Amino acid sequence: MTEPQTEAAAPEDADKAARRLITNCAWGSAGLGLVPIPLVDLVAIGGLQIWLVRELAKLHNVPFSGNRAKAVVSALIGGGAPTILAGGLSSAMKLVPFVGPILGLAAMPGLSAASTLALGRVFNTHFKTGGTLLDFDPDKMRAFYEAELAKAKTETKKDEAASAA
């Protein structure tokens, strides 16, 4: 289903709004990584990421299709098997009695935030340059996503260290 679009914001306003949206969703994703129930956290984070893509599409006046968004996000993130395995393992760690929840809670928020930051940045750039969900090529964008993910992991580690201090 395609949602009607409203008039796009001015480029500098849209870019500022997009950065704020991506950052807020990354924090929300980190919070969802704290959900103590294995795999429920992954489903919730995935839903938040699809919502982020929808909001970025609205911001850039790009038609949105939920099914297409799910497909391209899954292809983009799913293509990076180590990232998905790490997220799945962090979530599954919560099943191990006693230490599992602690280990899962330690790993999942940072990974969730970094993944959401990277995903948001990839789609924001794609939409900002005139792309749509229909012409989004996950295979061609994977290197960009992985570079953004590495950058986001560094940023989230700095944020975690700053908040712990």
Stockholm file with secondary structure:
# STOCKHOLM 1.0

chainA/1-165         MTEPQTEAAAPEDADKAARRLITNCAWGSAGLGLVPIPLVDLVAIGGLQIWLVRELAKLHNVPFSGNRAKAVVSALIGGGAPTILAGGLSSAMKLVPFVGPILGLAAMPGLSAASTLALGRVFNTHFKTGGTLLDFDPDKMRAFYEAELAKAKTETKKDEAASAA
#=GR chainA/1-165 SS CBCCCCCCCCHHHHHHHHHHHHHHHHHHHHHHTTCSSTTHHHHHHHHHHHHHHHHHHHHTTCCCBHHHHHHHHHHHHHHSHHHHHHHHHHHHGGGSTTHHHHHHHHHHHHHHHHHHHHHHHHHHHHHHTTCCSTTCCHHHHHHHHHHHHHHHHHHHHHHHHHHHC
#=GC SS_cons         CBCCCCCCCCHHHHHHHHHHHHHHHHHHHHHHTTCSSTTHHHHHHHHHHHHHHHHHHHHTTCCCBHHHHHHHHHHHHHHSHHHHHHHHHHHHGGGSTTHHHHHHHHHHHHHHHHHHHHHHHHHHHHHHTTCCSTTCCHHHHHHHHHHHHHHHHHHHHHHHHHHHC
//
